Amino acid sequence: MQTLPKERRFETLSYLPPLSDAQINRQVQYILTQGYFPAIEFNEVSDPTELYWTMWKLPLFNARTPEEVLSEVRACRAEYSNCYIRVVGFDNVKQCQILSFIVHKPR
C-alpha cells in the first residue's frame, strides 16, 4: 500500500488537479439545481484556522445559469489573482454553507 505524499489540501475536491472552467460550470450547475445560492469568496491564505473569507460582491441570489456565476469567478480572478478563490453554496432553509470548493490558487 502506498501513502499519499503529505501536502496542503484545500476544501472539497482538493485531491483533484485544478478544475477547468467546464468542470467548475458543472459544479455550479449542481449548486443551482439543488436550490442553493452560489457565492464567491477570496482570501490571501487558505488555512484551516482562517474561517472568514472576503465575499466577492453579494451572494448571487438571482443567478439562473452557471455561466453567470462563472463570469463573476473570472472577474474575481482578474482582480485578485494573488488570492485563493472559492465558490460556496448556501442553503437558505438551513441558513448555512452547504459546500465550497477552490476554483483558483495563487502561483
C-alpha positions, 0 to 999 in steps of 0.5 A: 500500500502506498501513502499519499505524499503529505501536502496542503489540501484545500476544501472539497475536491482538493485531491483533484488537479485544478478544475477547468472552467467546464468542470467548475460550470458543472459544479455550479450547475449542481449548486443551482439545481439543488436550490442553493445560492452560489457565492464567491469568496477570496482570501490571501491564505487558505488555512484551516484556522482562517474561517472568514473569507472576503465575499466577492460582491453579494451572494448571487441570489438571482443567478439562473445559469452557471455561466453567470456565476462563472463570469463573476469567478473570472472577474474575481480572478482578474482582480485578485489573482494573488488570492485563493478563490472559492465558490460556496453554496448556501442553503437558505432553509438551513441558513448555512454553507452547504459546500465550497470548493477552490476554483483558483490558487495563487502561483 
